[in-house]
Amino acid sequence: MDQRAHFLTLATTDLDASRTFYIDGLGWSPLLDVPGEIVFFQIAHGLVLGLFDAQKFTEDLGQDGGPASVGGLTLSHNVDSPEAVDAVVSAAAKAGATVIKQPRRAAFGGYHGHFTDPSGVIWEVCHNPGFSIDADGTVRLAEL
């Protein structure tokens, strides 16, 4: 198997609230939107984020029981400056996010803050001076 992923699919407890948050609140454009089931967003070259209704997610896996939930996962969005971290976290809060960690200096030497979307997905907004992407898409992580 190649070392890559093309989809990140998250069980979403309130698909309508998540749709409103990402599309109306953050201004994202859906790649495909299937009301009552799933909404897809292209988030990088060849990478799609899927927000899947939690009960349909469980059924799609062929499992019985209540809706699945997301836990132990953080999605990170890297920006160019500490001021950009502040701006994105503020915009997310205005869109309905719950800020769980106000932006501050991070232990790794950068600057970050965290919020949750309507289904509890944790987002980190980060300025990491050791993070860069080469022209060919290779990610570089330098120790600070």
N, C-alpha and C positions, 0 to 999 in steps of 0.2 A: 504494500500500500504506500502511495506517495505521501510525504510529510506535508499535508495541507488539508484545509477544510474549505468548503464552499458555502455551507449554510451553518448558521448558529440559530437553532430553533428553541424558543423559550416558551414554556407553559405560561399562559397569561390568564389570571383569574378574572379579569374584567376587560375583555377585548375591546368593548366600546370605549371605555375610559382610556385604555392604552392608545387606541387609534386617535382619539381626540387629542391626547397629550402629545404624541409624536407628530401628527399632521398639523393640527391647528395650533398647538402650543409651541412646538419646536420648529415648525415649518418644513418638516421632512416630506419628501415626495414618495408615495408608495410605488413599488415596482409592480405589485399585484395585490389587490384587495378583494378577499372573498368574505363578504359580510357574514357574521355569525361563526366563522371558522378560523381564518388566518389573514394576516396582512404581512407582506414582505417589503423590506427596504434594502436597496443596494447600499452597503456601508463602506465598501472598499473595492478595489479592482478584483473582480471575481469572487466577492464575498457578500452574502445576503444574510440579513437578520430577519428571522421569521418570528412573529408573535402569534402563537397558536392558542386558541381557546383551550383552557386547561382540561376540561372534560373530554373534548375531542382529541386532545393530545394523548390522554390516557387510553382512550378507545383505539387510537391509531397504533399504539404500541401493543394492542391485543391484551390489555390488562383490565381487570375488573376493579371496581372501587371508585372512590371519589376522585375529584380532579387532582392532577399532579400539581406540584408547586416547585418553584425555583429556590434553591438555597446554596450557600457556599460558593457564590459566583459574583464576580465584579466585572463589568464592562468598563474599559478605560478609554477616555477620549483625551488625546494629548493636544495641547495648544501652545502657542509661541511665547507666552509671557504669563507672569503671575496675574497681571491685570486682566488678561483674557480668561483665566480661571475664574476670577471674581465675576466677570461679565456673564459667562456661560452658566455658572451656578445660580446667579441672580435671575437670568432669563428662564432657567428651568423651574425655579421656585415660582415665578410669576405664571408659568404654564401649568402649575399644579403639582410639581414635584415636592417631596418632603426632604428638606436638607437634613442630613444625618451627621454631617461633619462640616462645619464652616471652613472655608478655605484657610489654609495655614501652611507654614513651612513643614515639609515632610522629612521623616527620618532619613530618607535616601539622599537628601540635599536639594530636592526640587520643591515644588509648591503644589498643593492639591486640596480638593474638597470633594465631598460625596453627597449624592442625593439618591432617592428612590423614585422610580416611576409609579404609576397607579397600581401596578401589580406587585410592587416590592422589589423589582429588579434594581440592584445597586449599580450606580454609575459613579466612576471616579473621573473627575475632570482634573487634568494634571499638566503642569509645566515641568518637564523632565529634560534638563539641559543635556543629559547623556543619551537621549533618544533621537535617532535620525533615520531617514529612509533614503537609500541610494536610488539613483535613477532607474536601476533595474528592479526596484522594489524590495531589495534586501534591507532588513531592519538591523540597525546597529544600536547596541546598548553598552554604553561606557560606564564604568564605575565612577562615581563622583567623589 
